[in-house]
Amino acid sequence: MKLRTASIPLMLEYAAMSGTEQESYQKAAEILNHQDYLFEIRRYGLASPETLVSYFSRFKSIAPEDIPDLCPDRRTGLRDKHALWLDCAASPGKYARRYDKLMRMLTPENLLNLQARLDAAFPGNVDIDDAEVISTLSFGPSFGYVYENALHLDLFGIEKYCTMEELPAIILHEMHHLQIQKMIGSYHTFTENFSLLERYIFRFTGEGMAIKFCNNAEGILSKRLDPDLDANIGIPAIPILNRHFPEHLSLFQDTVEKLEKGLISEPEIEEQFRTYWWNPRLYPQETEFLEQTPIYSFGNELFGRVFDAFGLDAMFRCFYHPGKVLDYWKDLG
């Protein structure tokens, strides 16, 4: 796996500089045309770097109400991170030290060791040698994600979403997504012959299986893989979500029954995932913002419970034929 972090020293230098508006605009444009920022620009669906250049050329003096929208579905992205960018400009050494720690961690040997750990999560060979690990001081809201055969990590998110010690579990989690992406190719092609019920169940595989094998997740029914390690490494919302497991199970069972009777449509399923399974503000009485959502914890219960009782091959039979999850659960009573 190839490591790409070259934009970080450039951005740290830029954030610390004090130049004229014209000089800042030219320098910001140069940095935001770096291949790693262009990667992020594609991922967030921006037509060009221009909005970012406009913001970064004056971010130290811009009024909050003048900060532009990032993109249609993440409008507040730049506004939400504005305080972090001001902190970076005021204390670039803090982020430079974090970058140094990251580089000491992301050695080729350590990346290979992480990749080798995926063998236990898949029945066949893991095939992500050609993937890339990209880290930037990101302008976007996502801490870690997979896109274009690469996994991305936002340097700002380290020590905010996870500690440096927890980071290997986060990287492993994204590597798991890369391998799944390699296996299925196009989501539409992979699922086109699934029934609506099978597509519903399949949507719990990605995050559920990743936290099972990469974050030592502990659910209500699904148990952690390594009892000698801490549970829920780098996924702090899981204990909160576990408290709501009966509610999650009830919704799942009710939806399965409606799907079997043809009483719920695909648009209604889409709305359920948008407003419930992926909703980070589902439990405002617990916390303002869930760092993981119910799709993580319930996906671990669905597929992790099958793994615990029947093993890896059975779990992947459910991956390729999602309706079999219901059969395995019936066997477990």
C-alpha positions as CSV (number, residue, x, y, z in Angstrom):
1,M,0.0,0.0,0.0
2,K,1.3,3.5,-0.9
3,L,1.2,6.3,1.6
4,R,0.4,9.8,0.5
5,T,0.8,12.6,3.0
6,A,2.8,15.2,1.1
7,S,0.1,17.9,1.3
8,I,0.2,18.2,5.1
9,P,3.6,20.0,5.4
10,L,2.5,22.3,2.6
11,M,-0.7,23.2,4.3
12,L,0.9,23.6,7.7
13,E,3.4,26.0,6.2
14,Y,0.6,27.9,4.5
15,A,-1.5,28.1,7.6
16,A,1.4,29.6,9.6
17,M,2.3,32.2,6.9
18,S,1.1,35.8,6.9
19,G,1.0,37.3,3.4
20,T,-0.9,39.7,1.3
21,E,-4.4,38.7,0.1
22,Q,-3.0,38.3,-3.4
23,E,-0.1,36.2,-2.2
24,S,-2.4,34.1,0.0
25,Y,-4.8,33.4,-2.9
26,Q,-2.0,32.3,-5.2
27,K,-0.5,30.0,-2.5
28,A,-3.9,28.6,-1.5
29,A,-4.7,27.8,-5.2
30,E,-1.4,26.0,-5.6
31,I,-1.9,23.8,-2.5
32,L,-5.5,23.0,-3.2
33,N,-4.5,21.8,-6.7
34,H,-2.3,19.2,-5.0
35,Q,-3.3,15.6,-6.0
36,D,-4.4,14.8,-2.5
37,Y,-6.8,17.7,-2.2
38,L,-8.0,17.1,-5.8
39,F,-8.9,13.6,-4.5
40,E,-10.9,15.1,-1.7
41,I,-12.5,17.6,-4.1
42,R,-13.8,14.7,-6.2
43,R,-15.0,12.8,-3.2
44,Y,-17.1,15.7,-1.9
45,G,-18.4,16.4,-5.4
46,L,-17.0,19.9,-5.8
47,A,-16.8,21.1,-9.4
48,S,-13.4,22.8,-8.8
49,P,-11.2,24.0,-6.0
50,E,-12.4,27.6,-6.4
51,T,-14.8,27.7,-3.4
52,L,-12.0,26.3,-1.2
53,V,-9.4,28.8,-2.6
54,S,-11.8,31.7,-1.8
55,Y,-12.2,30.5,1.7
56,F,-8.5,29.6,2.5
57,S,-7.1,32.8,1.0
58,R,-8.9,34.7,3.8
59,F,-9.8,32.2,6.4
60,K,-7.9,34.0,9.2
61,S,-10.0,37.2,8.7
62,I,-13.3,36.0,7.2
63,A,-16.5,36.7,9.1
64,P,-18.3,33.5,10.0
65,E,-21.4,34.5,8.1
66,D,-19.3,34.9,4.9
67,I,-17.9,31.3,5.0
68,P,-19.2,29.6,1.9
69,D,-21.1,26.4,1.7
70,L,-18.9,23.3,1.0
71,C,-21.2,21.3,-1.2
72,P,-25.0,20.7,-1.5
73,D,-25.2,17.8,0.9
74,R,-22.6,19.1,3.4
75,R,-23.3,22.8,3.3
76,T,-21.9,23.6,6.8
77,G,-18.6,21.6,6.3
78,L,-16.3,24.6,6.1
79,R,-18.2,26.5,8.9
80,D,-18.0,23.4,11.2
81,K,-14.2,23.2,10.8
82,H,-13.4,26.9,10.8
83,A,-12.3,26.9,14.5
84,L,-9.9,24.0,13.8
85,W,-8.3,25.9,10.9
86,L,-7.9,29.0,13.1
87,D,-6.3,26.8,15.7
88,C,-4.0,25.3,13.1
89,A,-2.9,28.8,12.1
90,A,-2.3,29.8,15.7
91,S,-0.6,26.6,16.7
92,P,0.9,24.9,13.7
93,G,3.5,23.1,15.8
94,K,0.7,21.1,17.5
95,Y,-0.4,19.6,14.2
96,A,3.2,19.2,13.0
97,R,3.9,17.1,16.0
98,R,0.7,15.1,15.4
99,Y,1.9,14.6,11.8
100,D,5.3,13.3,13.0
101,K,3.6,10.8,15.2
102,L,1.4,9.7,12.3
103,M,4.4,9.2,10.1
104,R,6.1,7.1,12.7
105,M,3.0,4.9,12.9
106,L,2.3,4.5,9.2
107,T,5.5,2.8,8.3
108,P,5.4,0.3,5.4
109,E,5.9,-2.5,7.9
110,N,3.0,-1.5,10.1
111,L,0.7,-1.1,7.1
112,L,1.6,-4.6,6.0
113,N,1.0,-5.9,9.5
114,L,-2.5,-4.3,9.5
115,Q,-3.3,-5.7,6.1
116,A,-2.3,-9.2,7.3
117,R,-4.8,-9.0,10.1
118,L,-7.6,-8.8,7.6
119,D,-7.0,-12.5,6.8
120,A,-9.1,-13.5,9.7
121,A,-12.0,-11.4,8.5
122,F,-12.3,-13.0,5.0
123,P,-12.5,-16.5,3.7
124,G,-10.3,-15.9,0.7
125,N,-7.2,-13.8,-0.1
126,V,-7.2,-10.2,0.8
127,D,-6.4,-8.1,-2.3
128,I,-5.7,-4.4,-1.4
129,D,-1.9,-4.3,-2.2
130,D,-2.6,-1.6,-4.8
131,A,-4.6,0.6,-2.6
132,E,-3.4,3.9,-1.2
133,V,-3.5,5.5,2.3
134,I,-4.1,9.3,2.0
135,S,-4.0,11.7,4.9
136,T,-4.6,15.5,4.7
137,L,-5.5,18.4,6.8
138,S,-9.0,18.0,5.4
139,F,-11.5,20.6,4.6
140,G,-14.3,18.0,4.7
141,P,-16.4,16.7,7.6
142,S,-15.5,12.9,7.3
143,F,-12.7,11.6,9.5
144,G,-12.0,8.3,7.7
145,Y,-13.5,7.0,4.4
146,V,-12.9,4.8,1.4
147,Y,-13.0,6.3,-2.1
148,E,-11.3,5.5,-5.5
149,N,-9.3,2.5,-4.1
150,A,-7.9,4.6,-1.3
151,L,-8.6,5.2,2.3
152,H,-8.4,8.7,3.7
153,L,-7.7,9.9,7.2
154,D,-8.1,13.5,8.3
155,L,-5.2,14.6,10.5
156,F,-7.6,17.0,12.3
157,G,-9.7,14.0,13.5
158,I,-6.8,12.3,15.3
159,E,-7.2,13.1,19.0
160,K,-10.7,14.3,18.3
161,Y,-12.5,11.1,17.0
162,C,-9.8,8.7,18.2
163,T,-6.5,8.6,20.1
164,M,-3.3,7.9,18.2
165,E,-3.3,4.5,20.0
166,E,-6.8,3.7,18.6
167,L,-5.9,4.8,15.1
168,P,-4.6,1.4,13.9
169,A,-8.2,0.0,14.5
170,I,-9.6,2.9,12.5
171,I,-7.2,2.2,9.6
172,L,-8.0,-1.5,9.8
173,H,-11.7,-0.7,9.6
174,E,-11.2,1.3,6.4
175,M,-9.0,-1.5,5.0
176,H,-11.9,-3.8,5.6
177,H,-14.1,-1.5,3.5
178,L,-11.5,-1.5,0.8
179,Q,-11.6,-5.3,0.6
180,I,-15.4,-5.4,0.6
181,Q,-15.3,-2.8,-2.2
182,K,-12.9,-5.0,-4.2
183,M,-15.1,-8.1,-3.6
184,I,-18.4,-6.6,-4.8
185,G,-17.3,-4.1,-7.4
186,S,-20.4,-2.2,-8.3
187,Y,-23.0,-2.2,-5.5
188,H,-25.8,-2.1,-8.0
189,T,-24.5,-5.0,-10.0
190,F,-23.8,-7.1,-6.9
191,T,-27.3,-6.5,-5.5
192,E,-29.4,-6.3,-8.7
193,N,-30.7,-9.9,-8.3
194,F,-31.4,-9.5,-4.5
195,S,-35.0,-9.1,-3.4
196,L,-35.9,-5.9,-1.5
197,L,-35.7,-7.9,1.8
198,E,-32.2,-9.1,0.8
199,R,-31.1,-5.6,-0.1
200,Y,-32.4,-4.4,3.2
201,I,-30.4,-6.9,5.2
202,F,-27.3,-6.5,3.1
203,R,-27.0,-2.9,3.9
204,F,-26.0,-3.8,7.5
205,T,-22.9,-5.8,6.3
206,G,-20.3,-3.1,5.7
207,E,-20.2,-1.3,9.0
208,G,-21.3,-4.3,11.1
209,M,-18.7,-6.7,9.8
210,A,-16.0,-4.0,9.9
211,I,-16.5,-3.2,13.6
212,K,-16.7,-6.9,14.4
213,F,-13.3,-7.7,13.0
214,C,-11.4,-4.4,13.2
215,N,-12.7,-2.6,16.4
216,N,-13.2,-5.6,18.7
217,A,-16.9,-4.6,18.9
218,E,-19.0,-5.9,21.8
219,G,-22.7,-5.9,21.3
220,I,-25.6,-7.4,23.3
221,L,-25.6,-10.7,21.4
222,S,-22.4,-10.4,19.3
223,K,-19.3,-10.8,21.5
224,R,-15.8,-9.2,21.0
225,L,-13.3,-11.3,19.1
226,D,-10.5,-10.8,21.6
227,P,-11.6,-10.8,25.2
228,D,-8.1,-9.7,26.3
229,L,-8.4,-6.4,24.4
230,D,-10.6,-3.5,25.2
231,A,-14.0,-3.6,23.6
232,N,-15.2,-1.0,21.0
233,I,-11.7,0.4,20.1
234,G,-12.2,3.7,18.3
235,I,-16.0,3.4,18.2
236,P,-17.2,5.2,21.4
237,A,-20.9,5.3,20.5
238,I,-21.4,1.5,20.7
239,P,-22.1,1.3,24.4
240,I,-24.8,4.0,23.9
241,L,-26.3,2.2,20.9
242,N,-26.2,-1.1,22.8
243,R,-28.6,0.4,25.4
244,H,-31.1,0.9,22.5
245,F,-30.7,-2.6,21.1
246,P,-34.3,-3.7,21.9
247,E,-35.6,-0.7,19.9
248,H,-33.3,-1.5,17.0
249,L,-34.3,-5.2,17.0
250,S,-38.0,-4.3,17.1
251,L,-37.7,-2.0,14.1
252,F,-35.7,-4.6,12.1
253,Q,-38.2,-7.4,12.9
254,D,-41.2,-5.2,12.0
255,T,-39.6,-4.1,8.7
256,V,-38.7,-7.7,7.8
257,E,-42.3,-8.7,8.4
258,K,-43.6,-5.9,6.2
259,L,-41.1,-6.8,3.5
260,E,-42.2,-10.4,3.5
261,K,-45.8,-9.3,3.2
262,G,-45.1,-6.6,0.5
263,L,-46.3,-3.8,2.8
264,I,-43.3,-1.5,2.5
265,S,-41.7,0.1,-0.5
266,E,-38.1,0.8,-1.5
267,P,-38.5,4.6,-1.0
268,E,-39.8,3.9,2.5
269,I,-36.7,1.7,3.2
270,E,-34.4,4.5,1.9
271,E,-36.2,6.9,4.2
272,Q,-35.8,4.5,7.2
273,F,-32.0,4.3,6.6
274,R,-31.7,8.0,6.2
275,T,-33.7,9.0,9.3
276,Y,-32.9,6.1,11.6
277,W,-30.0,3.8,10.8
278,W,-27.7,6.5,9.6
279,N,-29.0,9.3,11.9
280,P,-26.2,10.7,14.2
281,R,-28.8,12.7,16.2
282,L,-31.2,9.9,16.9
283,Y,-30.7,10.0,20.7
284,P,-30.4,13.7,21.7
285,Q,-31.1,12.7,25.3
286,E,-27.9,10.6,25.2
287,T,-25.5,12.9,23.3
288,E,-25.7,15.7,20.8
289,F,-24.1,13.8,18.0
290,L,-23.4,10.0,17.7
291,E,-20.0,9.3,16.3
292,Q,-21.4,5.9,15.1
293,T,-25.1,5.3,14.2
294,P,-27.4,2.2,14.8
295,I,-26.3,0.6,11.4
296,Y,-22.9,-0.1,13.0
297,S,-24.1,-1.7,16.2
298,F,-27.1,-3.6,14.7
299,G,-25.0,-4.8,11.7
300,N,-22.6,-6.2,14.3
301,E,-25.4,-8.0,16.0
302,L,-26.9,-9.4,12.8
303,F,-23.7,-10.8,11.2
304,G,-21.4,-11.0,14.3
305,R,-23.9,-13.3,16.0
306,V,-23.9,-15.6,13.0
307,F,-20.0,-15.6,13.1
308,D,-19.9,-16.3,16.8
309,A,-22.2,-19.3,16.5
310,F,-21.5,-20.8,13.1
311,G,-18.1,-19.4,11.9
312,L,-16.7,-17.3,9.0
313,D,-18.1,-19.4,6.1
314,A,-21.6,-19.2,7.5
315,M,-21.3,-15.4,7.9
316,F,-20.2,-15.1,4.3
317,R,-23.0,-17.3,3.1
318,C,-25.2,-14.6,4.6
319,F,-23.2,-11.9,2.9
320,Y,-23.8,-13.4,-0.5
321,H,-27.4,-14.6,0.4
322,P,-28.6,-12.1,3.0
323,G,-31.9,-13.8,3.7
324,K,-30.0,-16.7,5.3
325,V,-29.3,-14.4,8.3
326,L,-33.0,-15.0,9.3
327,D,-32.6,-18.8,9.1
328,Y,-29.5,-18.7,11.3
329,W,-31.2,-16.5,13.8
330,K,-34.1,-18.9,13.9
331,D,-31.8,-21.8,14.6
332,L,-30.4,-19.8,17.6
333,G,-33.8,-19.2,19.0
